[in-house]
Amino acid sequence: MTQKQLRVDQNSNASGTTLTETFRQFYDWLPRVLCNRLEGAPAAFRELERKRKTRERTTYPLRQLARTTQQNFWEIKLAERPKSFWYPYSTLRNVAVLEELCSKADVNLLELCRGVHEKVADIGAADGDLAFFLEKLGLSVEAIDNEYTNFNRLEGARTLKKALNSSVAILSIDLDSQFTLGAQKYDAIFLLGTLYHLKNPFFVLESLARMAKYCFLSTRIARQTADGAPLTSHPVAYLLEPRECNNDDTNFWIFSDQGLKRLIDRTGWNLLSYLTIGDTTTSTPADPQRDERAFCLLKKRPPSFSASPNPVPVGEGPGTTTVSWDTADGSIGRIYVSVNRGQELLFADGHRSSASAYWIETGSEYEFRLYNSDHTELLAKVTVTRKTK
């Protein structure tokens, strides 16, 4: 990302708050004021404040840890290089929003990241603050950015890695190319403030759906054009002029609220939770004072695979069933069939289609299996039989 682009990302992430967050801040503030100003019942309000802090630590256990880690990282950074060298805004401010996303979906952030692949990726990592923070929480992390658009060409991330004696892998990858990522499979991917800087957001999100079970996504959205034309109810994206937004030609697509949600659905993800910050009523694609950000928790949609009818009705001669499938992430699936647990035979392929089997016999068992394109991962299976009477 460019220096200007990164500055806009963090300013807008830090400046806006949702109505829910505003009320939360008010209720955080009220007990403290009452404790200081009301006489006769200070103990009761001190107890209320104690319970509030306990509740916050329970509901958002990473929030305070992120704050102290951010301060610690800055001390280390300034001991290594002058302040002007470093990406000036901390991505660890996003941790509070990510925890709120998880709370809305009734899931635990760390539990999502500790899956079978034992790997997470921070894409658009800047100086790697979030990646190093996640590593401190016991996760194996890859920090990914494009060194040619990164604030300091990834030298900040490499310097901080050395100072922390970290094992985080730092990868320079251009997501607008036909990219591959280091681990290939991840439990979770963090894609914060990056999507609208990509030429091909559909391609990137669809590709990531083949690599990860969960994705934390944030991007800029808009509710209207600069001249007031409404965008909210339409599933659209606004294509920026090269210098229209922050004089930064790496800004491309600003989605409407419905446009972003449709993109998520079309690329193989289910939307678990969603919130916005910033100007949530009159946001536009380019005005820095009317910036709105959407934060999303996504889960990879499982492939669909079925056979109908099943069981196949009785009748004269062989019966017929139609097998239907959708890999959900645009990848090619290969369907094999095994008769009575025998050798697999290729039946059909494609990312989403259907095919009929005209040879279903009474007394036999047909197991149809949906694999990935290179026949190394079983995605789904269904067993077909035929009625005897």
SETORTI-305444 format. One record per residue (C-alpha): x, y, z; residue number from 1. Coordinates in Angstrom, 1 decimal. Layout:
N
R  X  Y  Z  NUM
...
***
This chain:
389
R  0.0  0.0  0.0  1
R  1.1  3.6  -0.5  2
R  2.0  6.0  2.3  3
R  -1.1  8.1  1.6  4
R  -3.4  5.2  1.3  5
R  -2.2  3.7  4.6  6
R  -2.7  7.1  6.4  7
R  -6.4  7.2  5.2  8
R  -7.0  3.6  6.3  9
R  -5.9  4.2  9.8  10
R  -7.4  7.7  10.2  11
R  -10.8  6.5  9.2  12
R  -10.6  3.3  11.2  13
R  -9.7  5.3  14.3  14
R  -12.1  8.2  13.9  15
R  -15.5  6.8  13.5  16
R  -17.7  4.9  15.9  17
R  -20.9  3.0  15.5  18
R  -24.0  4.0  17.5  19
R  -23.5  0.8  19.6  20
R  -19.9  1.9  20.4  21
R  -21.1  5.4  21.3  22
R  -23.6  4.1  23.8  23
R  -21.0  1.7  25.2  24
R  -18.6  4.6  25.7  25
R  -21.4  6.6  27.4  26
R  -22.2  3.8  29.8  27
R  -18.5  3.3  30.5  28
R  -18.2  7.0  31.3  29
R  -21.3  7.4  33.4  30
R  -20.4  5.3  36.4  31
R  -17.0  7.0  36.7  32
R  -18.6  10.4  36.7  33
R  -21.2  9.4  39.3  34
R  -18.5  7.9  41.5  35
R  -16.7  11.2  41.5  36
R  -19.7  13.5  42.0  37
R  -22.4  11.7  43.9  38
R  -22.0  11.6  47.7  39
R  -23.5  9.0  49.9  40
R  -23.2  6.0  47.6  41
R  -19.7  6.0  46.3  42
R  -19.2  2.3  47.3  43
R  -22.1  1.2  45.1  44
R  -20.8  3.0  42.1  45
R  -17.3  1.8  42.7  46
R  -18.7  -1.7  42.6  47
R  -20.6  -0.9  39.4  48
R  -17.3  0.3  37.8  49
R  -15.5  -2.9  39.0  50
R  -18.2  -5.1  37.5  51
R  -18.0  -3.1  34.2  52
R  -14.2  -3.6  34.0  53
R  -14.6  -7.3  34.8  54
R  -17.3  -7.6  32.1  55
R  -15.1  -5.9  29.5  56
R  -12.1  -8.2  30.4  57
R  -14.4  -11.2  30.0  58
R  -16.1  -10.1  26.8  59
R  -13.1  -8.4  25.2  60
R  -10.0  -10.0  26.7  61
R  -7.6  -8.8  23.9  62
R  -8.5  -5.1  23.9  63
R  -6.3  -4.0  26.7  64
R  -3.5  -6.4  25.8  65
R  -3.5  -4.8  22.3  66
R  -3.2  -1.3  23.8  67
R  -0.2  -2.2  25.9  68
R  1.4  -4.2  23.1  69
R  1.0  -1.2  20.8  70
R  2.9  1.0  23.3  71
R  5.6  -1.7  23.7  72
R  6.0  -2.0  19.9  73
R  6.4  1.8  19.5  74
R  9.2  1.8  22.2  75
R  11.0  -0.9  20.3  76
R  10.5  0.8  16.9  77
R  11.8  4.1  18.1  78
R  14.9  2.4  19.6  79
R  15.6  1.0  16.1  80
R  14.7  3.8  13.7  81
R  13.3  7.4  13.8  82
R  9.6  7.8  13.9  83
R  9.4  9.1  10.3  84
R  10.6  5.7  9.1  85
R  7.6  3.7  10.6  86
R  4.1  3.3  9.4  87
R  2.5  5.9  11.6  88
R  -0.8  4.2  12.7  89
R  -1.2  0.9  14.6  90
R  -3.3  -1.8  13.2  91
R  -3.7  -3.1  16.7  92
R  -6.5  -0.5  17.1  93
R  -8.6  -2.9  15.0  94
R  -8.4  -5.6  17.7  95
R  -11.3  -4.0  19.6  96
R  -13.5  -4.0  16.5  97
R  -12.5  -7.6  15.7  98
R  -13.5  -8.7  19.2  99
R  -16.8  -6.9  18.7  100
R  -17.4  -8.8  15.5  101
R  -16.7  -12.1  17.2  102
R  -19.0  -11.1  20.1  103
R  -21.8  -10.4  17.6  104
R  -21.3  -13.9  16.1  105
R  -20.9  -15.5  19.6  106
R  -17.5  -16.9  18.7  107
R  -14.0  -16.5  20.2  108
R  -11.4  -14.8  18.1  109
R  -8.5  -17.0  19.2  110
R  -10.4  -20.2  18.9  111
R  -11.2  -19.3  15.2  112
R  -7.5  -19.0  14.6  113
R  -6.5  -22.2  16.2  114
R  -7.7  -24.8  13.7  115
R  -6.4  -27.8  11.9  116
R  -3.9  -25.9  9.7  117
R  -2.3  -24.1  12.6  118
R  -1.6  -21.0  10.5  119
R  -3.0  -17.5  10.1  120
R  -2.2  -14.8  7.6  121
R  -2.2  -11.0  8.0  122
R  -2.6  -9.5  4.5  123
R  -1.8  -5.8  4.1  124
R  0.4  -6.1  7.2  125
R  2.2  -2.7  7.1  126
R  4.9  -3.0  9.8  127
R  3.5  -6.3  11.0  128
R  2.1  -5.1  14.3  129
R  -1.0  -7.4  14.1  130
R  1.0  -10.3  12.9  131
R  3.5  -10.0  15.8  132
R  0.7  -9.5  18.3  133
R  -1.0  -12.7  17.1  134
R  2.3  -14.5  17.4  135
R  2.5  -13.4  21.0  136
R  -0.9  -15.1  21.5  137
R  0.6  -18.4  20.4  138
R  -0.3  -18.4  16.8  139
R  1.8  -19.2  13.8  140
R  1.6  -16.2  11.4  141
R  2.5  -15.0  8.0  142
R  2.7  -11.3  7.4  143
R  1.9  -10.5  3.7  144
R  2.2  -7.2  1.9  145
R  3.4  -5.9  -1.5  146
R  6.8  -4.3  -0.8  147
R  6.5  -2.0  -3.8  148
R  3.4  -0.3  -2.2  149
R  4.2  -0.9  1.5  150
R  5.0  2.3  3.5  151
R  8.7  1.4  3.9  152
R  9.0  -1.5  1.4  153
R  8.6  -4.0  4.3  154
R  11.8  -2.9  5.9  155
R  9.8  -1.9  9.0  156
R  8.4  -5.4  9.4  157
R  11.8  -7.0  8.9  158
R  13.4  -4.7  11.4  159
R  10.7  -5.3  14.0  160
R  10.9  -9.0  13.4  161
R  14.6  -9.0  14.2  162
R  14.1  -6.9  17.3  163
R  11.4  -9.2  18.6  164
R  13.3  -12.3  17.7  165
R  10.1  -13.3  15.9  166
R  9.4  -16.4  13.8  167
R  6.7  -14.6  11.7  168
R  7.2  -15.2  8.0  169
R  7.3  -12.0  6.0  170
R  6.2  -12.4  2.4  171
R  6.0  -9.8  -0.4  172
R  3.1  -10.7  -2.7  173
R  1.2  -8.8  -5.3  174
R  -2.5  -9.8  -4.8  175
R  -3.3  -8.4  -8.3  176
R  -1.1  -11.0  -9.9  177
R  -1.9  -14.7  -10.2  178
R  -0.7  -15.1  -6.7  179
R  0.0  -18.0  -4.3  180
R  0.4  -17.7  -0.6  181
R  3.0  -19.4  1.5  182
R  1.1  -21.9  3.5  183
R  -1.7  -22.5  1.0  184
R  -4.1  -23.4  3.8  185
R  -5.0  -21.2  6.8  186
R  -7.4  -21.3  9.7  187
R  -8.0  -17.5  9.4  188
R  -6.9  -14.6  7.2  189
R  -6.9  -11.0  8.2  190
R  -7.6  -8.7  5.2  191
R  -8.0  -5.3  6.8  192
R  -8.1  -2.0  4.8  193
R  -6.9  -3.8  1.6  194
R  -9.8  -4.8  -0.5  195
R  -10.6  -1.5  -2.2  196
R  -6.9  -1.1  -3.2  197
R  -7.1  -4.2  -5.3  198
R  -7.9  -4.2  -9.0  199
R  -9.6  -7.6  -8.8  200
R  -11.4  -7.9  -5.5  201
R  -13.6  -10.8  -6.7  202
R  -10.6  -12.8  -7.8  203
R  -8.8  -12.2  -4.4  204
R  -11.8  -13.1  -2.2  205
R  -12.6  -16.2  -4.2  206
R  -9.0  -17.3  -4.1  207
R  -8.8  -16.8  -0.3  208
R  -12.0  -18.9  0.1  209
R  -10.0  -21.8  -1.2  210
R  -7.3  -21.2  1.4  211
R  -9.0  -20.4  4.7  212
R  -12.0  -21.2  6.8  213
R  -12.4  -17.7  8.3  214
R  -11.6  -14.2  7.1  215
R  -11.7  -10.9  9.0  216
R  -12.3  -8.3  6.3  217
R  -12.5  -4.5  6.4  218
R  -12.9  -2.1  3.5  219
R  -14.2  1.4  2.7  220
R  -17.8  1.6  1.6  221
R  -20.1  4.4  0.5  222
R  -23.8  5.2  0.9  223
R  -24.0  7.9  -1.8  224
R  -21.9  9.4  -4.6  225
R  -20.3  12.8  -4.2  226
R  -23.3  14.6  -5.7  227
R  -25.8  12.7  -3.5  228
R  -27.0  9.9  -5.7  229
R  -28.0  7.0  -3.4  230
R  -26.0  3.8  -3.4  231
R  -27.2  2.0  -0.3  232
R  -29.9  -0.1  -1.7  233
R  -28.0  -1.1  -4.9  234
R  -25.4  -3.9  -5.1  235
R  -22.8  -1.7  -6.9  236
R  -19.2  -0.6  -6.8  237
R  -17.9  2.8  -7.6  238
R  -14.7  3.0  -9.7  239
R  -12.5  5.8  -8.6  240
R  -10.5  8.2  -10.8  241
R  -6.7  7.7  -10.3  242
R  -6.4  10.7  -8.0  243
R  -9.9  11.1  -6.8  244
R  -9.5  9.5  -3.4  245
R  -6.6  11.0  -1.3  246
R  -4.6  11.6  -4.5  247
R  -3.8  7.9  -4.4  248
R  -3.9  5.8  -7.6  249
R  -3.9  2.5  -5.7  250
R  -7.6  3.1  -4.8  251
R  -10.0  1.3  -7.1  252
R  -13.4  -0.1  -6.0  253
R  -15.6  1.4  -3.3  254
R  -18.6  -0.9  -2.7  255
R  -22.0  0.0  -1.5  256
R  -23.2  -1.9  1.6  257
R  -25.2  -4.2  -0.6  258
R  -22.5  -4.5  -3.2  259
R  -20.0  -5.7  -0.6  260
R  -22.4  -8.2  0.8  261
R  -23.2  -9.6  -2.6  262
R  -19.4  -9.8  -3.4  263
R  -19.0  -11.8  -0.2  264
R  -21.8  -14.2  -1.1  265
R  -20.6  -14.7  -4.8  266
R  -17.1  -15.5  -3.8  267
R  -17.9  -18.4  -1.5  268
R  -18.3  -16.9  2.0  269
R  -21.0  -16.8  4.6  270
R  -21.3  -13.5  6.5  271
R  -21.3  -14.3  10.2  272
R  -21.2  -10.7  11.6  273
R  -21.0  -7.2  10.2  274
R  -20.6  -3.7  11.5  275
R  -19.6  -0.2  10.2  276
R  -17.7  2.7  11.7  277
R  -17.2  6.3  10.5  278
R  -19.8  8.3  8.6  279
R  -22.6  5.7  8.6  280
R  -25.3  8.0  7.1  281
R  -23.8  10.1  4.3  282
R  -20.5  8.4  3.4  283
R  -19.1  8.9  -0.1  284
R  -16.4  7.1  -2.1  285
R  -13.7  9.8  -1.9  286
R  -14.3  12.5  0.7  287
R  -12.0  12.0  3.7  288
R  -14.5  13.6  6.0  289
R  -17.3  11.2  4.9  290
R  -15.4  7.9  5.2  291
R  -17.2  4.7  6.3  292
R  -15.6  1.3  6.9  293
R  -17.3  -2.0  7.0  294
R  -15.9  -4.8  9.2  295
R  -16.9  -8.4  8.4  296
R  -16.4  -11.8  9.9  297
R  -16.6  -14.4  7.1  298
R  -16.7  -18.2  7.1  299
R  -16.0  -20.3  4.0  300
R  -19.2  -21.7  2.6  301
R  -19.1  -25.5  2.4  302
R  -19.7  -27.1  -1.0  303
R  -23.2  -28.4  -1.8  304
R  -23.5  -31.9  -3.1  305
R  -26.7  -34.0  -3.6  306
R  -28.4  -36.7  -5.6  307
R  -32.1  -36.7  -6.5  308
R  -34.1  -38.9  -6.4  309
R  -32.4  -40.9  -3.6  310
R  -33.3  -43.6  -3.2  311
R  -34.2  -44.2  -6.8  312
R  -37.8  -45.4  -7.4  313
R  -38.4  -49.0  -8.6  314
R  -39.2  -49.6  -12.2  315
R  -38.3  -51.5  -15.3  316
R  -34.6  -51.4  -16.3  317
R  -32.0  -49.3  -14.6  318
R  -33.0  -46.2  -12.6  319
R  -31.8  -42.6  -12.9  320
R  -30.5  -40.1  -10.3  321
R  -29.2  -36.6  -11.0  322
R  -26.1  -35.5  -9.1  323
R  -25.8  -31.8  -8.5  324
R  -22.8  -29.9  -7.0  325
R  -21.3  -26.5  -6.3  326
R  -17.8  -26.1  -4.9  327
R  -18.9  -22.6  -3.7  328
R  -15.5  -21.0  -4.2  329
R  -15.3  -21.2  -8.0  330
R  -12.7  -24.1  -8.0  331
R  -13.1  -27.1  -10.2  332
R  -14.6  -30.1  -8.5  333
R  -14.2  -33.7  -9.7  334
R  -16.9  -36.3  -9.0  335
R  -16.0  -39.9  -8.8  336
R  -18.3  -42.9  -8.2  337
R  -17.6  -46.2  -6.4  338
R  -20.0  -49.1  -6.9  339
R  -20.3  -51.4  -4.0  340
R  -17.1  -50.0  -2.5  341
R  -15.1  -50.8  -5.6  342
R  -12.7  -48.8  -7.6  343
R  -13.4  -45.1  -8.1  344
R  -14.4  -44.0  -11.7  345
R  -14.5  -40.4  -12.8  346
R  -18.2  -39.4  -13.3  347
R  -18.2  -35.6  -14.0  348
R  -16.3  -32.4  -13.3  349
R  -16.9  -28.6  -13.1  350
R  -17.3  -25.9  -10.4  351
R  -21.1  -26.0  -10.4  352
R  -23.3  -28.3  -12.5  353
R  -25.3  -31.5  -12.5  354
R  -25.1  -34.8  -14.3  355
R  -27.4  -37.8  -14.5  356
R  -26.5  -41.4  -13.8  357
R  -28.8  -43.7  -15.8  358
R  -27.5  -47.0  -14.5  359
R  -28.7  -47.3  -10.9  360
R  -29.5  -51.0  -10.2  361
R  -31.5  -52.6  -7.4  362
R  -29.2  -54.2  -4.8  363
R  -26.2  -52.1  -5.5  364
R  -24.7  -49.1  -3.5  365
R  -23.3  -46.1  -5.4  366
R  -21.1  -43.7  -3.5  367
R  -20.6  -40.4  -5.3  368
R  -17.6  -38.4  -4.0  369
R  -16.8  -34.7  -4.7  370
R  -13.0  -34.0  -4.7  371
R  -10.9  -30.9  -5.4  372
R  -9.4  -30.5  -8.8  373
R  -6.3  -32.6  -8.2  374
R  -8.2  -35.4  -6.4  375
R  -6.3  -34.9  -3.1  376
R  -9.1  -33.6  -0.8  377
R  -12.6  -35.2  -0.4  378
R  -15.1  -32.3  -0.2  379
R  -18.4  -34.2  0.2  380
R  -20.0  -37.5  -0.6  381
R  -23.5  -39.0  -1.0  382
R  -24.6  -42.6  -1.2  383
R  -27.3  -43.6  -3.7  384
R  -29.4  -46.7  -3.5  385
R  -32.6  -48.0  -5.3  386
R  -35.8  -49.0  -3.6  387
R  -36.6  -52.7  -3.7  388
R  -40.3  -52.3  -3.9  389
***
